[in-house]
Amino acid sequence: MNFMNYTIHPVEFFVSFIILVFIFTCCLIPVISMILNSKMKVMFAEQLKMNEDIKELQEITGKVFRVHGHILSELEASFKDLIVWHEEESVLNKLNEHHINPKE
C-alpha cells in the first residue's frame, strides 16, 4: 500500500474532523465544569463573608443597610470609618439631648 499517492476525500476529512471535535469536546467539558464549579464556590464563599460583615456592621451601628454587589467592597473598605462616624454621631446626639454644645 502506498500512502504517498493517497488524496483525502472532503467527506472523509469532514467525518474525521467531526470525530476529533467530538473527542476534544468530551475531554474538555469535565475540565471546564470543574473550573467553573470551583470559581462558583469561591464566589459563594466571598458573598457569605460579605454578608456576615454587613450583619456585623448592622449590629454595631443599629442601622439596616440594603446593599448590592458593587457597594459591598466600598462598605468593606470603609468598615472602620463607618463605626467611628456612628460613634461620633451618637455622642453628638447625646450632647444635643442635654443641650451641650461640643467644642470644635
Residue pairs with C-beta under 8 A, 6 or more apart in sequence:
50 72
50 76
53 75
53 76
53 79
54 65
54 67
54 72
54 75
57 65
57 75
57 79
57 82
57 83
58 64
58 65
60 83
60 86
61 82
61 83
61 86
63 86
65 75
67 75
75 82
91 102
92 102
95 101
95 102
